Amino acid sequence: MLFPLRAPQKCLEPKNKENVQVIKVFSFLVLIISQLMAWSALAEPEEDRQAMLSFYEKHFPNVEFQEFANGVYAFDEIARQQWLEIEDFPPYEIAVDEGEAYFNNRFSNGNSYADCFENEGQGVRQNYPYFDTNVGKVITIELAINQCREKNSEKPLPYGKGELAAISSYMAYTSRGNTIDVKVPTNNPAALAAFESGKQFYYSRRGQLNFACSSCHIQAVGLSIRADPLSTTVGQVTHFPAYRARWGEMVTLQRRFAECNFQVRARPLALQSDQYRNLEYFLSFMSNGFELNGPASRR
Ligand code: HEC
């Protein structure tokens, strides 16, 4: 602890006016210091983002900001050519079409997804994740889709792939070109704590290989792991769900977290657990200013 939170006992027994003055000055100082600490915590998310951006700008002086949304294809020329060829016949198109059909299906009670979302769910992907100040938790798009189902007495869908990934892909598709602007409400300690928990997770080493997310995507960015060059943290969330050629299916962002955890032989967490949602909150804030370009195709 940096300074004592409680005044020493003898100060608390005012014997004369001088002691009362000391207590007043002391309380005033504690108040000022705690305010300063609160303000510095508030400034932190944006400072973190700026620091991360300048790190990557220095590391890749020739890569344009928006290009980081294309992951490794921003700086790996050979992989980029292959990717552009794949984009001629995008493998995620089927998922977008299926997602649209699921999205427009009515629930048994006659309502539909459109009733749960702003603007009937069109072009709203950039509003997620957000911190719900009423429940004190981060709400992601996939969670919101399942909450919509449950509100309408439908069973929640399994996370990570399939029908849920298809609906999420369709919602991403209708939001292409919209700019990510995740807010960390600075007057809300719970929101700051959620951001901080995501950040801690990103920088903590884990698994038998003892790697943090940052070990690969910051420290080793641009280098290759088993022929896979490593992408930057900024721009990493813009394009999910993504069609993974290796798996032949759509994969949500949190399933990618799980895969990256698995790669370092750490036990992946449950999709949409508080921790993964906080991680998504942190990571999405780091991509503020990027345009959405999902869904995407990845190796
Ligand atoms: C052992 C190295 C390693 C670690 C540690 C690691 N990743 Fe990855 N990650 C990869 C590789 C390899 C890829 C595929 C190439 C790429 O896109 O960077 C990848 C891809 C990703 C992608 C998709 C990027 C895109 O453009 O589609 C995200 C998101 C991601 N990682 C997040 C994380 C998070 C969050 C953590 C920590 C939980 C993490 N990674 C830890 C190696 C790692």
py3Dmol code that shows the C-alpha trace and the ligand (Angstrom):
import py3Dmol

protein = """\
ATOM      1  CA  MET A   1       0.000   0.000   0.000  1.00  0.00           C
ATOM      2  CA  LEU A   2       1.355   3.398  -0.918  1.00  0.00           C
ATOM      3  CA  PHE A   3      -0.002   5.389   1.956  1.00  0.00           C
ATOM      4  CA  PRO A   4      -1.869   4.495   5.184  1.00  0.00           C
ATOM      5  CA  LEU A   5      -5.611   4.573   4.700  1.00  0.00           C
ATOM      6  CA  ARG A   6      -6.267   4.916   8.425  1.00  0.00           C
ATOM      7  CA  ALA A   7      -4.818   7.683  10.531  1.00  0.00           C
ATOM      8  CA  PRO A   8      -2.542   6.507  13.322  1.00  0.00           C
ATOM      9  CA  GLN A   9      -4.498   5.912  16.523  1.00  0.00           C
ATOM     10  CA  LYS A  10      -3.150   8.854  18.462  1.00  0.00           C
ATOM     11  CA  CYS A  11      -4.293  11.312  15.811  1.00  0.00           C
ATOM     12  CA  LEU A  12      -7.819  10.043  16.240  1.00  0.00           C
ATOM     13  CA  GLU A  13      -7.981  11.208  19.831  1.00  0.00           C
ATOM     14  CA  PRO A  14      -8.131  14.963  19.503  1.00  0.00           C
ATOM     15  CA  LYS A  15      -6.720  16.475  22.648  1.00  0.00           C
ATOM     16  CA  ASN A  16      -6.453  19.959  21.323  1.00  0.00           C
ATOM     17  CA  LYS A  17      -7.318  22.097  18.315  1.00  0.00           C
ATOM     18  CA  GLU A  18      -3.968  21.381  16.674  1.00  0.00           C
ATOM     19  CA  ASN A  19      -4.786  17.664  16.416  1.00  0.00           C
ATOM     20  CA  VAL A  20      -8.185  18.435  14.922  1.00  0.00           C
ATOM     21  CA  GLN A  21      -6.429  20.557  12.302  1.00  0.00           C
ATOM     22  CA  VAL A  22      -4.023  17.674  11.543  1.00  0.00           C
ATOM     23  CA  ILE A  23      -6.942  15.287  11.048  1.00  0.00           C
ATOM     24  CA  LYS A  24      -8.670  17.758   8.726  1.00  0.00           C
ATOM     25  CA  VAL A  25      -5.541  18.276   6.630  1.00  0.00           C
ATOM     26  CA  PHE A  26      -4.899  14.536   6.552  1.00  0.00           C
ATOM     27  CA  SER A  27      -8.464  13.720   5.423  1.00  0.00           C
ATOM     28  CA  PHE A  28      -8.249  16.395   2.774  1.00  0.00           C
ATOM     29  CA  LEU A  29      -4.998  14.933   1.456  1.00  0.00           C
ATOM     30  CA  VAL A  30      -6.472  11.412   1.380  1.00  0.00           C
ATOM     31  CA  LEU A  31      -9.441  12.752  -0.572  1.00  0.00           C
ATOM     32  CA  ILE A  32      -7.207  14.530  -3.103  1.00  0.00           C
ATOM     33  CA  ILE A  33      -4.948  11.494  -3.568  1.00  0.00           C
ATOM     34  CA  SER A  34      -7.874   9.099  -4.035  1.00  0.00           C
ATOM     35  CA  GLN A  35      -9.400  11.484  -6.603  1.00  0.00           C
ATOM     36  CA  LEU A  36      -6.087  11.658  -8.470  1.00  0.00           C
ATOM     37  CA  MET A  37      -5.841   7.862  -8.464  1.00  0.00           C
ATOM     38  CA  ALA A  38      -9.385   7.580  -9.787  1.00  0.00           C
ATOM     39  CA  TRP A  39      -8.655  10.075 -12.573  1.00  0.00           C
ATOM     40  CA  SER A  40      -5.466   8.309 -13.619  1.00  0.00           C
ATOM     41  CA  ALA A  41      -7.357   4.974 -13.802  1.00  0.00           C
ATOM     42  CA  LEU A  42      -9.944   6.649 -16.036  1.00  0.00           C
ATOM     43  CA  ALA A  43      -7.348   7.941 -18.448  1.00  0.00           C
ATOM     44  CA  GLU A  44      -5.773   4.528 -18.694  1.00  0.00           C
ATOM     45  CA  PRO A  45      -7.790   2.667 -21.369  1.00  0.00           C
ATOM     46  CA  GLU A  46      -7.230   5.420 -23.929  1.00  0.00           C
ATOM     47  CA  GLU A  47      -3.571   5.774 -22.942  1.00  0.00           C
ATOM     48  CA  ASP A  48      -3.144   2.014 -23.349  1.00  0.00           C
ATOM     49  CA  ARG A  49      -4.676   2.165 -26.807  1.00  0.00           C
ATOM     50  CA  GLN A  50      -2.484   5.044 -27.932  1.00  0.00           C
ATOM     51  CA  ALA A  51       0.634   3.331 -26.586  1.00  0.00           C
ATOM     52  CA  MET A  52      -0.245   0.117 -28.408  1.00  0.00           C
ATOM     53  CA  LEU A  53      -0.925   1.954 -31.660  1.00  0.00           C
ATOM     54  CA  SER A  54       2.375   3.765 -31.579  1.00  0.00           C
ATOM     55  CA  PHE A  55       4.179   0.497 -30.851  1.00  0.00           C
ATOM     56  CA  TYR A  56       2.742  -1.067 -34.023  1.00  0.00           C
ATOM     57  CA  GLU A  57       3.233   2.081 -36.083  1.00  0.00           C
ATOM     58  CA  LYS A  58       6.928   1.982 -35.206  1.00  0.00           C
ATOM     59  CA  HIS A  59       7.110  -1.759 -35.824  1.00  0.00           C
ATOM     60  CA  PHE A  60       5.364  -1.561 -39.216  1.00  0.00           C
ATOM     61  CA  PRO A  61       6.087   1.957 -40.515  1.00  0.00           C
ATOM     62  CA  ASN A  62       4.840   1.046 -44.012  1.00  0.00           C
ATOM     63  CA  VAL A  63       1.495  -0.478 -43.038  1.00  0.00           C
ATOM     64  CA  GLU A  64      -1.511   1.804 -43.193  1.00  0.00           C
ATOM     65  CA  PHE A  65      -3.641   1.886 -40.010  1.00  0.00           C
ATOM     66  CA  GLN A  66      -6.821   0.312 -41.487  1.00  0.00           C
ATOM     67  CA  GLU A  67      -4.760  -2.518 -43.008  1.00  0.00           C
ATOM     68  CA  PHE A  68      -4.234  -4.066 -39.559  1.00  0.00           C
ATOM     69  CA  ALA A  69      -7.866  -5.140 -39.784  1.00  0.00           C
ATOM     70  CA  ASN A  70      -6.684  -7.698 -42.345  1.00  0.00           C
ATOM     71  CA  GLY A  71      -4.486  -9.472 -39.818  1.00  0.00           C
ATOM     72  CA  VAL A  72      -1.312 -11.008 -41.185  1.00  0.00           C
ATOM     73  CA  TYR A  73      -2.384 -10.122 -44.731  1.00  0.00           C
ATOM     74  CA  ALA A  74      -1.473  -6.520 -43.862  1.00  0.00           C
ATOM     75  CA  PHE A  75       2.232  -7.360 -44.044  1.00  0.00           C
ATOM     76  CA  ASP A  76       2.729 -10.893 -45.425  1.00  0.00           C
ATOM     77  CA  GLU A  77       2.724 -10.392 -49.183  1.00  0.00           C
ATOM     78  CA  ILE A  78       2.527 -14.072 -50.254  1.00  0.00           C
ATOM     79  CA  ALA A  79      -0.271 -14.897 -47.801  1.00  0.00           C
ATOM     80  CA  ARG A  80      -2.039 -11.714 -48.944  1.00  0.00           C
ATOM     81  CA  GLN A  81      -2.077 -12.801 -52.589  1.00  0.00           C
ATOM     82  CA  GLN A  82      -3.574 -16.187 -51.686  1.00  0.00           C
ATOM     83  CA  TRP A  83      -6.137 -14.486 -49.461  1.00  0.00           C
ATOM     84  CA  LEU A  84      -7.174 -12.030 -52.183  1.00  0.00           C
ATOM     85  CA  GLU A  85      -7.744 -14.954 -54.549  1.00  0.00           C
ATOM     86  CA  ILE A  86      -9.948 -16.669 -51.958  1.00  0.00           C
ATOM     87  CA  GLU A  87     -11.898 -13.428 -51.500  1.00  0.00           C
ATOM     88  CA  ASP A  88     -12.962 -13.640 -55.181  1.00  0.00           C
ATOM     89  CA  PHE A  89     -15.345 -16.422 -54.110  1.00  0.00           C
ATOM     90  CA  PRO A  90     -15.725 -15.722 -50.392  1.00  0.00           C
ATOM     91  CA  PRO A  91     -16.229 -18.971 -48.453  1.00  0.00           C
ATOM     92  CA  TYR A  92     -18.238 -17.131 -45.761  1.00  0.00           C
ATOM     93  CA  GLU A  93     -21.016 -16.160 -48.166  1.00  0.00           C
ATOM     94  CA  ILE A  94     -23.012 -19.294 -47.416  1.00  0.00           C
ATOM     95  CA  ALA A  95     -22.908 -18.492 -43.696  1.00  0.00           C
ATOM     96  CA  VAL A  96     -24.149 -14.951 -44.361  1.00  0.00           C
ATOM     97  CA  ASP A  97     -27.087 -16.298 -46.405  1.00  0.00           C
ATOM     98  CA  GLU A  98     -27.907 -18.948 -43.812  1.00  0.00           C
ATOM     99  CA  GLY A  99     -27.570 -16.357 -41.062  1.00  0.00           C
ATOM    100  CA  GLU A 100     -30.025 -14.070 -42.826  1.00  0.00           C
ATOM    101  CA  ALA A 101     -32.565 -16.884 -43.076  1.00  0.00           C
ATOM    102  CA  TYR A 102     -32.158 -17.776 -39.380  1.00  0.00           C
ATOM    103  CA  PHE A 103     -32.363 -14.113 -38.474  1.00  0.00           C
ATOM    104  CA  ASN A 104     -35.645 -13.679 -40.307  1.00  0.00           C
ATOM    105  CA  ASN A 105     -37.225 -16.847 -38.940  1.00  0.00           C
ATOM    106  CA  ARG A 106     -39.945 -16.145 -36.426  1.00  0.00           C
ATOM    107  CA  PHE A 107     -39.784 -17.653 -32.938  1.00  0.00           C
ATOM    108  CA  SER A 108     -42.705 -19.839 -31.770  1.00  0.00           C
ATOM    109  CA  ASN A 109     -44.267 -16.776 -30.128  1.00  0.00           C
ATOM    110  CA  GLY A 110     -44.278 -14.850 -33.429  1.00  0.00           C
ATOM    111  CA  ASN A 111     -41.472 -12.441 -32.516  1.00  0.00           C
ATOM    112  CA  SER A 112     -38.101 -12.360 -34.264  1.00  0.00           C
ATOM    113  CA  TYR A 113     -34.513 -11.272 -33.645  1.00  0.00           C
ATOM    114  CA  ALA A 114     -35.309  -7.917 -35.247  1.00  0.00           C
ATOM    115  CA  ASP A 115     -37.559  -7.146 -32.247  1.00  0.00           C
ATOM    116  CA  CYS A 116     -34.627  -7.452 -29.824  1.00  0.00           C
ATOM    117  CA  PHE A 117     -32.160  -5.124 -31.497  1.00  0.00           C
ATOM    118  CA  GLU A 118     -31.917  -1.459 -32.320  1.00  0.00           C
ATOM    119  CA  ASN A 119     -32.655  -0.650 -35.979  1.00  0.00           C
ATOM    120  CA  GLU A 120     -34.128  -4.156 -36.296  1.00  0.00           C
ATOM    121  CA  GLY A 121     -30.605  -5.567 -35.999  1.00  0.00           C
ATOM    122  CA  GLN A 122     -29.319  -4.010 -39.231  1.00  0.00           C
ATOM    123  CA  GLY A 123     -25.859  -2.386 -39.047  1.00  0.00           C
ATOM    124  CA  VAL A 124     -25.539  -2.607 -35.268  1.00  0.00           C
ATOM    125  CA  ARG A 125     -22.520  -4.880 -34.847  1.00  0.00           C
ATOM    126  CA  GLN A 126     -20.274  -1.929 -33.914  1.00  0.00           C
ATOM    127  CA  ASN A 127     -22.355  -1.404 -30.746  1.00  0.00           C
ATOM    128  CA  TYR A 128     -20.939  -4.646 -29.310  1.00  0.00           C
ATOM    129  CA  PRO A 129     -19.409  -5.481 -26.965  1.00  0.00           C
ATOM    130  CA  TYR A 130     -20.675  -2.871 -24.539  1.00  0.00           C
ATOM    131  CA  PHE A 131     -20.691  -2.627 -20.783  1.00  0.00           C
ATOM    132  CA  ASP A 132     -24.221  -2.954 -19.412  1.00  0.00           C
ATOM    133  CA  THR A 133     -24.187  -0.674 -16.389  1.00  0.00           C
ATOM    134  CA  ASN A 134     -27.430  -2.218 -15.070  1.00  0.00           C
ATOM    135  CA  VAL A 135     -26.138  -5.771 -14.829  1.00  0.00           C
ATOM    136  CA  GLY A 136     -22.490  -4.770 -14.415  1.00  0.00           C
ATOM    137  CA  LYS A 137     -21.276  -7.074 -17.202  1.00  0.00           C
ATOM    138  CA  VAL A 138     -19.946  -6.984 -20.742  1.00  0.00           C
ATOM    139  CA  ILE A 139     -22.514  -7.892 -23.390  1.00  0.00           C
ATOM    140  CA  THR A 140     -21.179  -9.339 -26.639  1.00  0.00           C
ATOM    141  CA  ILE A 141     -23.150  -9.773 -29.853  1.00  0.00           C
ATOM    142  CA  GLU A 142     -23.320 -13.557 -29.468  1.00  0.00           C
ATOM    143  CA  LEU A 143     -24.543 -13.227 -25.898  1.00  0.00           C
ATOM    144  CA  ALA A 144     -27.168 -10.686 -27.012  1.00  0.00           C
ATOM    145  CA  ILE A 145     -28.399 -13.113 -29.714  1.00  0.00           C
ATOM    146  CA  ASN A 146     -28.896 -15.835 -27.119  1.00  0.00           C
ATOM    147  CA  GLN A 147     -30.470 -13.409 -24.637  1.00  0.00           C
ATOM    148  CA  CYS A 148     -32.940 -12.512 -27.371  1.00  0.00           C
ATOM    149  CA  ARG A 149     -33.797 -16.187 -27.822  1.00  0.00           C
ATOM    150  CA  GLU A 150     -34.256 -16.760 -24.109  1.00  0.00           C
ATOM    151  CA  LYS A 151     -36.435 -13.666 -23.789  1.00  0.00           C
ATOM    152  CA  ASN A 152     -38.642 -15.283 -26.419  1.00  0.00           C
ATOM    153  CA  SER A 153     -38.674 -18.688 -24.689  1.00  0.00           C
ATOM    154  CA  GLU A 154     -36.301 -20.302 -27.189  1.00  0.00           C
ATOM    155  CA  LYS A 155     -33.337 -22.454 -26.179  1.00  0.00           C
ATOM    156  CA  PRO A 156     -29.961 -20.705 -26.368  1.00  0.00           C
ATOM    157  CA  LEU A 157     -27.710 -21.848 -29.232  1.00  0.00           C
ATOM    158  CA  PRO A 158     -24.302 -23.428 -28.619  1.00  0.00           C
ATOM    159  CA  TYR A 159     -21.572 -20.782 -28.860  1.00  0.00           C
ATOM    160  CA  GLY A 160     -18.636 -20.720 -31.246  1.00  0.00           C
ATOM    161  CA  LYS A 161     -19.969 -22.111 -34.536  1.00  0.00           C
ATOM    162  CA  GLY A 162     -23.009 -23.291 -36.486  1.00  0.00           C
ATOM    163  CA  GLU A 163     -26.297 -21.392 -36.316  1.00  0.00           C
ATOM    164  CA  LEU A 164     -25.069 -18.796 -33.836  1.00  0.00           C
ATOM    165  CA  ALA A 165     -21.931 -18.069 -35.879  1.00  0.00           C
ATOM    166  CA  ALA A 166     -24.114 -17.760 -38.999  1.00  0.00           C
ATOM    167  CA  ILE A 167     -26.450 -15.219 -37.374  1.00  0.00           C
ATOM    168  CA  SER A 168     -23.460 -13.308 -36.035  1.00  0.00           C
ATOM    169  CA  SER A 169     -21.898 -13.381 -39.536  1.00  0.00           C
ATOM    170  CA  TYR A 170     -25.051 -11.926 -41.076  1.00  0.00           C
ATOM    171  CA  MET A 171     -25.163  -9.171 -38.443  1.00  0.00           C
ATOM    172  CA  ALA A 172     -21.474  -8.414 -39.064  1.00  0.00           C
ATOM    173  CA  TYR A 173     -22.115  -8.300 -42.804  1.00  0.00           C
ATOM    174  CA  THR A 174     -24.882  -5.692 -42.481  1.00  0.00           C
ATOM    175  CA  SER A 175     -22.480  -3.576 -40.402  1.00  0.00           C
ATOM    176  CA  ARG A 176     -19.497  -3.560 -42.768  1.00  0.00           C
ATOM    177  CA  GLY A 177     -17.837  -0.164 -42.974  1.00  0.00           C
ATOM    178  CA  ASN A 178     -19.151   0.998 -39.591  1.00  0.00           C
ATOM    179  CA  THR A 179     -16.475   2.152 -37.169  1.00  0.00           C
ATOM    180  CA  ILE A 180     -15.683   0.420 -33.895  1.00  0.00           C
ATOM    181  CA  ASP A 181     -16.142   2.799 -30.985  1.00  0.00           C
ATOM    182  CA  VAL A 182     -16.249   0.729 -27.792  1.00  0.00           C
ATOM    183  CA  LYS A 183     -16.849   2.833 -24.704  1.00  0.00           C
ATOM    184  CA  VAL A 184     -15.403   2.214 -21.272  1.00  0.00           C
ATOM    185  CA  PRO A 185     -17.684   4.435 -19.179  1.00  0.00           C
ATOM    186  CA  THR A 186     -15.092   6.292 -17.154  1.00  0.00           C
ATOM    187  CA  ASN A 187     -17.394   7.026 -14.235  1.00  0.00           C
ATOM    188  CA  ASN A 188     -18.114   3.342 -13.723  1.00  0.00           C
ATOM    189  CA  PRO A 189     -15.617   1.386 -11.601  1.00  0.00           C
ATOM    190  CA  ALA A 190     -17.167  -1.946 -12.656  1.00  0.00           C
ATOM    191  CA  ALA A 191     -16.615  -1.134 -16.352  1.00  0.00           C
ATOM    192  CA  LEU A 192     -13.028  -0.128 -15.645  1.00  0.00           C
ATOM    193  CA  ALA A 193     -12.565  -3.347 -13.673  1.00  0.00           C
ATOM    194  CA  ALA A 194     -13.913  -5.401 -16.605  1.00  0.00           C
ATOM    195  CA  PHE A 195     -11.489  -3.659 -18.972  1.00  0.00           C
ATOM    196  CA  GLU A 196      -8.631  -4.175 -16.501  1.00  0.00           C
ATOM    197  CA  SER A 197      -9.460  -7.881 -16.128  1.00  0.00           C
ATOM    198  CA  GLY A 198      -9.384  -8.320 -19.919  1.00  0.00           C
ATOM    199  CA  LYS A 199      -6.072  -6.515 -20.079  1.00  0.00           C
ATOM    200  CA  GLN A 200      -4.593  -8.608 -17.262  1.00  0.00           C
ATOM    201  CA  PHE A 201      -5.645 -11.759 -19.082  1.00  0.00           C
ATOM    202  CA  TYR A 202      -3.994 -10.550 -22.273  1.00  0.00           C
ATOM    203  CA  TYR A 203      -0.664  -9.965 -20.564  1.00  0.00           C
ATOM    204  CA  SER A 204      -0.641 -13.011 -18.241  1.00  0.00           C
ATOM    205  CA  ARG A 205       1.425 -16.057 -19.103  1.00  0.00           C
ATOM    206  CA  ARG A 206      -0.341 -19.399 -19.036  1.00  0.00           C
ATOM    207  CA  GLY A 207      -0.275 -22.967 -20.259  1.00  0.00           C
ATOM    208  CA  GLN A 208       2.535 -25.477 -20.372  1.00  0.00           C
ATOM    209  CA  LEU A 209       4.317 -23.233 -22.870  1.00  0.00           C
ATOM    210  CA  ASN A 210       3.935 -20.275 -20.506  1.00  0.00           C
ATOM    211  CA  PHE A 211       2.920 -17.745 -23.170  1.00  0.00           C
ATOM    212  CA  ALA A 212       0.690 -14.686 -22.765  1.00  0.00           C
ATOM    213  CA  CYS A 213      -1.442 -13.413 -25.645  1.00  0.00           C
ATOM    214  CA  SER A 214       0.995 -10.512 -25.732  1.00  0.00           C
ATOM    215  CA  SER A 215       4.024 -12.850 -26.022  1.00  0.00           C
ATOM    216  CA  CYS A 216       2.864 -13.761 -29.521  1.00  0.00           C
ATOM    217  CA  HIS A 217       0.773 -10.847 -30.786  1.00  0.00           C
ATOM    218  CA  ILE A 218       2.962  -8.040 -29.385  1.00  0.00           C
ATOM    219  CA  GLN A 219       6.429  -9.319 -28.593  1.00  0.00           C
ATOM    220  CA  ALA A 220       6.672 -11.754 -31.514  1.00  0.00           C
ATOM    221  CA  VAL A 221       4.357  -9.906 -33.922  1.00  0.00           C
ATOM    222  CA  GLY A 222       5.326 -10.420 -37.567  1.00  0.00           C
ATOM    223  CA  LEU A 223       7.388 -13.520 -36.746  1.00  0.00           C
ATOM    224  CA  SER A 224       6.063 -16.951 -37.652  1.00  0.00           C
ATOM    225  CA  ILE A 225       4.894 -19.863 -35.557  1.00  0.00           C
ATOM    226  CA  ARG A 226       4.675 -23.089 -37.572  1.00  0.00           C
ATOM    227  CA  ALA A 227       4.541 -21.073 -40.817  1.00  0.00           C
ATOM    228  CA  ASP A 228       1.825 -18.792 -39.387  1.00  0.00           C
ATOM    229  CA  PRO A 229       2.944 -15.172 -39.128  1.00  0.00           C
ATOM    230  CA  LEU A 230       1.505 -13.431 -36.056  1.00  0.00           C
ATOM    231  CA  SER A 231      -1.027 -10.617 -36.401  1.00  0.00           C
ATOM    232  CA  THR A 232      -1.229  -7.374 -34.422  1.00  0.00           C
ATOM    233  CA  THR A 233      -3.555  -6.936 -31.441  1.00  0.00           C
ATOM    234  CA  VAL A 234      -5.061  -3.828 -33.005  1.00  0.00           C
ATOM    235  CA  GLY A 235      -7.538  -4.684 -35.750  1.00  0.00           C
ATOM    236  CA  GLN A 236      -7.918  -8.277 -34.532  1.00  0.00           C
ATOM    237  CA  VAL A 237     -11.642  -8.162 -33.780  1.00  0.00           C
ATOM    238  CA  THR A 238     -12.933  -6.337 -36.875  1.00  0.00           C
ATOM    239  CA  HIS A 239     -13.784  -9.329 -39.014  1.00  0.00           C
ATOM    240  CA  PHE A 240     -15.347 -12.071 -36.925  1.00  0.00           C
ATOM    241  CA  PRO A 241     -16.840 -14.594 -37.311  1.00  0.00           C
ATOM    242  CA  ALA A 242     -14.200 -15.857 -39.722  1.00  0.00           C
ATOM    243  CA  TYR A 243     -14.248 -18.822 -42.067  1.00  0.00           C
ATOM    244  CA  ARG A 244     -11.299 -21.030 -41.096  1.00  0.00           C
ATOM    245  CA  ALA A 245     -10.035 -22.922 -44.130  1.00  0.00           C
ATOM    246  CA  ARG A 246      -8.293 -25.420 -41.851  1.00  0.00           C
ATOM    247  CA  TRP A 247     -11.542 -26.305 -40.117  1.00  0.00           C
ATOM    248  CA  GLY A 248     -13.876 -25.707 -43.041  1.00  0.00           C
ATOM    249  CA  GLU A 249     -16.320 -23.712 -40.911  1.00  0.00           C
ATOM    250  CA  MET A 250     -17.149 -20.342 -39.403  1.00  0.00           C
ATOM    251  CA  VAL A 251     -15.473 -19.560 -36.100  1.00  0.00           C
ATOM    252  CA  THR A 252     -16.490 -16.849 -33.639  1.00  0.00           C
ATOM    253  CA  LEU A 253     -13.980 -14.527 -31.993  1.00  0.00           C
ATOM    254  CA  GLN A 254     -14.132 -16.315 -28.643  1.00  0.00           C
ATOM    255  CA  ARG A 255     -13.560 -19.663 -30.270  1.00  0.00           C
ATOM    256  CA  ARG A 256     -10.378 -18.144 -31.672  1.00  0.00           C
ATOM    257  CA  PHE A 257      -9.431 -17.121 -28.086  1.00  0.00           C
ATOM    258  CA  ALA A 258      -9.985 -20.732 -27.047  1.00  0.00           C
ATOM    259  CA  GLU A 259      -7.809 -21.988 -29.909  1.00  0.00           C
ATOM    260  CA  CYS A 260      -5.002 -19.585 -28.964  1.00  0.00           C
ATOM    261  CA  ASN A 261      -5.259 -20.754 -25.336  1.00  0.00           C
ATOM    262  CA  PHE A 262      -5.159 -24.357 -26.504  1.00  0.00           C
ATOM    263  CA  GLN A 263      -2.071 -23.696 -28.654  1.00  0.00           C
ATOM    264  CA  VAL A 264      -0.036 -22.881 -25.558  1.00  0.00           C
ATOM    265  CA  ARG A 265      -1.486 -25.959 -23.840  1.00  0.00           C
ATOM    266  CA  ALA A 266      -3.632 -23.940 -21.486  1.00  0.00           C
ATOM    267  CA  ARG A 267      -7.162 -25.048 -20.711  1.00  0.00           C
ATOM    268  CA  PRO A 268      -9.529 -22.877 -22.784  1.00  0.00           C
ATOM    269  CA  LEU A 269     -12.319 -21.137 -20.844  1.00  0.00           C
ATOM    270  CA  ALA A 270     -16.029 -21.494 -21.520  1.00  0.00           C
ATOM    271  CA  LEU A 271     -17.144 -19.339 -24.448  1.00  0.00           C
ATOM    272  CA  GLN A 272     -18.964 -16.249 -23.153  1.00  0.00           C
ATOM    273  CA  SER A 273     -17.565 -16.728 -19.646  1.00  0.00           C
ATOM    274  CA  ASP A 274     -17.037 -13.440 -17.790  1.00  0.00           C
ATOM    275  CA  GLN A 275     -13.298 -13.665 -18.410  1.00  0.00           C
ATOM    276  CA  TYR A 276     -13.575 -14.128 -22.186  1.00  0.00           C
ATOM    277  CA  ARG A 277     -16.157 -11.346 -22.345  1.00  0.00           C
ATOM    278  CA  ASN A 278     -13.796  -9.028 -20.478  1.00  0.00           C
ATOM    279  CA  LEU A 279     -11.014 -10.065 -22.839  1.00  0.00           C
ATOM    280  CA  GLU A 280     -13.249  -9.277 -25.813  1.00  0.00           C
ATOM    281  CA  TYR A 281     -14.055  -5.885 -24.242  1.00  0.00           C
ATOM    282  CA  PHE A 282     -10.359  -5.032 -23.867  1.00  0.00           C
ATOM    283  CA  LEU A 283      -9.445  -6.298 -27.316  1.00  0.00           C
ATOM    284  CA  SER A 284     -12.339  -4.486 -29.002  1.00  0.00           C
ATOM    285  CA  PHE A 285     -11.464  -1.209 -27.290  1.00  0.00           C
ATOM    286  CA  MET A 286      -7.947  -1.622 -28.706  1.00  0.00           C
ATOM    287  CA  SER A 287      -9.552  -1.730 -32.174  1.00  0.00           C
ATOM    288  CA  ASN A 288     -11.454   1.530 -31.773  1.00  0.00           C
ATOM    289  CA  GLY A 289     -11.275   3.538 -34.981  1.00  0.00           C
ATOM    290  CA  PHE A 290     -11.167   0.476 -37.238  1.00  0.00           C
ATOM    291  CA  GLU A 291     -13.925  -0.237 -39.723  1.00  0.00           C
ATOM    292  CA  LEU A 292     -15.784  -3.510 -39.421  1.00  0.00           C
ATOM    293  CA  ASN A 293     -14.976  -5.864 -42.298  1.00  0.00           C
ATOM    294  CA  GLY A 294     -16.522  -9.128 -41.214  1.00  0.00           C
ATOM    295  CA  PRO A 295     -17.074 -11.846 -41.855  1.00  0.00           C
ATOM    296  CA  ALA A 296     -13.663 -12.796 -43.199  1.00  0.00           C
ATOM    297  CA  SER A 297     -11.672 -15.776 -44.384  1.00  0.00           C
ATOM    298  CA  ARG A 298      -8.563 -16.968 -42.610  1.00  0.00           C
ATOM    299  CA  ARG A 299      -6.221 -19.920 -43.096  1.00  0.00           C
TER     300      ARG A 299
END
"""
ligand_1 = """\
43
HEC
C 1.780 -19.199 -29.311
C 1.440 -17.942 -29.924
C 0.050 -17.380 -29.660
C -0.477 -16.995 -28.476
C 0.150 -17.113 -27.092
C -1.768 -16.424 -28.775
N -2.007 -16.474 -30.114
Fe -3.565 -15.642 -31.067
N -2.886 -16.381 -32.834
C -1.721 -17.111 -32.994
C -1.589 -17.500 -34.391
C -0.443 -18.314 -34.975
C -2.713 -16.985 -35.051
C -3.024 -17.094 -36.551
C -2.241 -16.040 -37.280
C -2.727 -14.664 -36.897
O -3.778 -14.248 -37.391
O -2.088 -14.012 -36.026
C -3.491 -16.268 -34.045
C -4.653 -15.585 -34.329
C -5.387 -14.870 -33.398
C -6.568 -14.104 -33.692
C -7.221 -13.975 -35.071
C -6.543 -12.946 -35.896
C -7.210 -12.750 -37.240
O -6.820 -11.835 -37.966
O -8.125 -13.470 -37.596
C -7.003 -13.561 -32.527
C -8.224 -12.685 -32.327
C -6.088 -13.985 -31.491
N -5.114 -14.768 -32.054
C -6.200 -13.644 -30.168
C -5.376 -14.174 -29.169
C -5.630 -13.995 -27.764
C -6.776 -13.217 -27.165
C -4.655 -14.668 -27.099
C -4.510 -14.897 -25.631
C -5.597 -15.634 -25.024
C -3.766 -15.220 -28.115
N -4.253 -14.906 -29.347
C -2.623 -15.903 -27.822
C -0.795 -17.389 -32.031
C -0.933 -17.077 -30.688
"""
view = py3Dmol.view(width=600, height=400)
view.addModel(protein, "pdb")
view.setStyle({"model": 0}, {"cartoon": {"style": "trace"}})
view.addModel(ligand_1, "xyz")
view.setStyle({"model": 1}, {"stick": {}})
view.zoomTo()
view.show()
